[in-house]
Each structure stands twice: as C-alpha cells, then as structure tokens.
Amino acid sequence: MEAAVSVVVPVYNVERLLERCVDSILKQSLKELEIILVDDGSTDGSGSLCDVYARKDQRIRVLHKDNGGLTSAWKAGLGMASAPYVGFVDSDDWIDEDMYERLYHRAKKDEADLVVCGLVFDFEDPRIPKRRESCRFPREIYERQEILELFPQLINDGRFFGRAIQPARVTKLYRRQLLEENLWLCNDQVSVGEDMQITLPVLLDVQRMCVIQDFYPYHYWINQESMTGKHDPAYLEKIKLTAQQLCRISDSKGVYDFKPQIQNDFLSLSVLAVKNQIYRGYGLGRKTVVEHVRRICEDPMVREALENHTMDQLSLSIRLYIWLMRHRCYGCCYWLVLVFFKLQYYLGREYKRQ
C-alpha cells in the first residue's frame, strides 16, 4: 500500500505514554499511513516498545539513533519519509481518529502545500480545564497573495505573544518537498520554540494554504512536572538562540523583514523568563533571585528589546511590568510576581501560572 502521509514520531523516554500515542495513530481512519518512530537514544524501554510495534504493523518503521534532541529526531524521521505529505506527533501526545483523513482530504481537494488545524491542551491534573489553540487565520483558503498579506502580523501583532501563526509542527500537514527544502534552516541546538524554525520558512514558501476552522484533533499533554518544574538557568540563552535563528531565517528568505516582530516575541519570552525566575527560584532567597532577575534584564539583547519593542496593544499589567524591567526596578518585579501568584493560589487558579 502506497502511503499518502508519513507520520514522524520523535521518541525519548516516554515508555509510560508511548502506547497511547502510537495506538491513536494506528486507529486513524486514513489507513494509507507510513509511521516513523525515531528513538532518540532513550534510556528506558521506549526503544524496545517501538520495535514491538514495528513487528505488529508493517506500516511502522523504527530508527534508533544517539540522543540529539527533538529537532534532530524529527529531521532524522523526515529523512526516512516517502509519502507526499508529512505530519508530526510527539510521543507523549495523541490524536483523534479523523485527524489525518481530514487534513489529507483538504490537501488533495484544495491542492494545498500546507493544511492547518488546532490543538487541545490536556492537563494531567483533572481540575484544570482543557484549552484550545489554533492559528488566527480567519479564512479557509489562502492563495499566495493572501499569505503575503499575513506577514505584517504573522509573529507579533502588537500584543503580548501576539502570534497570528501557531508555531507547532504537530497541527500541520506539510508537503514533504517544502520541508526538505527548508531543513538547512533548522538548528538542532534550538530547544525552546524550536517548531517555529521549520513552520516559518515553510510558510514563507507556501503557494496555497488551507485552514480547517474549529477542528482540534491534536491533544497536547501537559503533566504535573511541566507545570511545576524547576527554573531553567539556561532559559535566557535558549530563547536568545531561538530569536537569532528566526532572524537568520528572515534574512535568508528575504521575502519580508520579520526582525521587529521577532524582537517583540523575544521580549514576551523574556518577561516570562523573569516571572519564572521569581516564582520557580523562590526557594533561593530574595537577594539571589533579584540578582538573577537583574542579570536577565541587563542582558544587551533584553535591554534592546525593552527599549525598542513595537508592541502597542499591551494590557496595563504587562505595560507596568515591562516599565519596571526597563527602569531596573527589580525588587518591585520580585514582589509584584509573588503577590500575583499568591493571589492566584488562594483563588485556586495556580494552574494559570506561566
């Protein structure tokens, strides 16, 4: 059976959740699938479980490789793909049965290079309500000229995290040729917001795009560890690398200058970096945390974003916080975050924290 869609699944130490993921792909109503499981150097039983699945279903192929990170894993899987269209599913998530049938049907019907749907955030904690997310593209069919008209607000529309594009590669069906042509723009070292480095350049090449409205077949799993994890001291350097990579893509493509929007997006991430430093580093003590906040805000790239961002539709609270960061009121930043999160906790809304 010739595959219509290649589904690439990066796998790393998800033995407990892998069956839910793979079973959801095997249950797809579109049967003409090629399923590529990429074991990225797992140290648990994930790799062996991949092999078990390959023996059960001839549509499944397995690649075992040394650990290189998420981007390297899906790139390796793409190298094995043979179908004209490619989709991605992360190994701790799952999908509804009709996802790829609907995406592929629209791709063929509309001769689209890219088909987009939405996703649902599913939380391990049952008290937390599910949340939907999709691209803010109101039309169903976009020809090339209409795609070009999206560019001025594609990455930032003037709001905090004002992305018209939903970066996730897992909510999209790509024409394989476009992915392959843009692989050289993907840096394996990018580990925060890494999906944007393939979604953005592909979209800049797309001639026709289809958006399936009000369709949320992808389930993005958020466990308790990701909600309450420790502060990452390397986070600032990671988001700087992401922003630099996106600027490189903007320059390389040369179809539109996205750098002001990229700077706005970077500032949004920097604000979250400060808040996470305060909340998740709380146990280190006030003086230590304030010093860490100072180091973030004094970084030259952060200071440039604070001084020169173009976001003009910010809420009062975000405008205040950026003002405090820009004017080096780091103690105020500290206390404001703690008061906010304490209030959220006592109101039973701790799940909303960033």
C-alpha angles and dihedrals in degrees: 000000000000112000120239095188132026112211114202117202118187109208127198125158097325100127091138094054105028097092092056090052099045094041090056090055093047089052093058114132087224101077099181093090135137109204116201116192112195112198102204097201097297116191096199128060095288095104093051091048089054089056091049090055092048090056091051100050126030091209090070121088123183131209120190114199140162115273111275105149135263098298093050090049098054091042089055090049091049088055088063096045118113104171121099091241130045132201132180133219123182113227098241093052134069139207138221118256096251098046101105096034091059095041093048093044091055092045091055097038095050097030088235127175091204132025119193133199135164137256140223122227106223115193126209088221104077091207091069114084120233117256130206127216135180142152116289093236108131098192126076098215125037122189119200096270091049090050090053089054089060094061100085090064102021099112100018131010097187096279131103103278087355097173118161088187120068100217100205113119089204094071094057141074110213131197100245095226092061092051092050093048091054101042091100089067093060117095114205090210094064106102105163118064089354095155092068090066091068101028093053100051092043091052090050088059099041117117097189129017130188123204118196104211122219093007116130108168098145119088114205109199119218114187130195093260092060091047096051103024124141123270112272108227090199094053096103092053090048095054090044089056090049093051092047090050092051090050088052090053091049091052094043095051094043095194096113137358105246096167097105090051091046089053090052090050091048091052090052089054090046091055089053089048090058093046093048091048090056098042101038095034093049093115092062091073133257098273093050094046093047089051090053090050089051091053091052094048094044093054106117093232092050093046091052090052091048092052100039110030117131100209105134100167101064124141118249092253094052092045088053093049094049089048090053091049093047093049093046095244092151096156090055090049089054097050095041092056094046093049091048095050093044089053091049090050095052090047090053094245100114090127089072093067119116 
